[in-house]
Each structure stands twice: as structure tokens, then as C-alpha cells.
Amino acid sequence: MPRNMSFFLTKEQVIKETKTVTRRLGWNHAKPGMYCWAVEKGQGIKKGEINRLKLIRIKSVKREKLFHLYINKGMEEAKLEGFPNMLDEQFATFFCEKMKCGLGQYVNRIEFEYVKDYSGRLVGVSNKEVNALTKHVIERVYQATGLLEWREDYDFFSHGIDLKPHPHV
């Protein structure tokens, strides 16, 4: 099952797909080829309230100091981060302020791509993972409704259960 990666500060850039790089203080486990859900917020929310924005696939991971953005003196990295009107050094300052760290901080630079598949399947997710997700959704529906078996005539929508496919899947 893909992990969730929060994009709280850059939600609009993800929705518009203008962001293809993210820097993280953590995410040491990130590897090229790994799939993640770009979510609006990943912590401090109740189970089931996650707002999935897009499915992404990690292309590369590089560990670097934020100071390198100051040396660069360009706009390329800021643009990849979804800030086309910022200089790289301005982005580094912005990052340090928001993440409460210094320019000497090591970060993981994660380059990613948006997964597009118009057949409605989860690209890059194994059948085993899809089956586990399907089972989980069905179990949640049964818990919420008290049903013990599937019924075609049950009005899920009047009980606040949205069974429509996710728009980004």
C-alpha cells in the first residue's frame, strides 16, 4: 500500500502538478520507484479523513544541505518545488522558516512524477495491495452500516458513505 506524503504548504502546486521536487527533513526510507499518496495533511487528523490529492512515484532521492540552494543562485530548484517566482536562496530561507531548521541542515531532495492512468487502475500497485485495499474498504462499509453481506438495494449515500472512485485514481 502506498504511504502518505503530506503537502500541506504546497497543496495547490500538487493539484496543479507544478511541483515535481520536495525536500524533507525525514523520509530517509524513500527510494526511487516508490509510490506515495500526496495528501493535504498527514498528521493530527482522524482515520478516514485523509484528503488524497494525487498518486506520485519517486524518481530520485538525494541527500544534500540546504546551503547548496544559496550557492546555486538560480531559480530552477524553487521552480521545481512549485515556486516559479522565487530565487533558490529565497526558497531555502522559506523552507528554513517553515521547518524551523538552518541552512546547514541535511535534507532529502525527492524528485517525483505524477502517476496518470486513464484505465482507472492504481498504477504500480500490486494486485495483492489492491485486494487488501478492497477488503479494507468493504470491511469499513460493513462496520459503518451494520451489514453482514453486500446488498444492492442498500442506500449507502443516505448514510454518508461515499462509494465513488477517488478522482485521482
Beta strands, then each sheet from edge to edge (+ up, - down):
strand 1: 3-6
strand 2: 21-24
strand 3: 35-39
strand 4: 52-65
strand 5: 106-114
sheet 1: 1+ 3+ 4- 5+ 2-
end
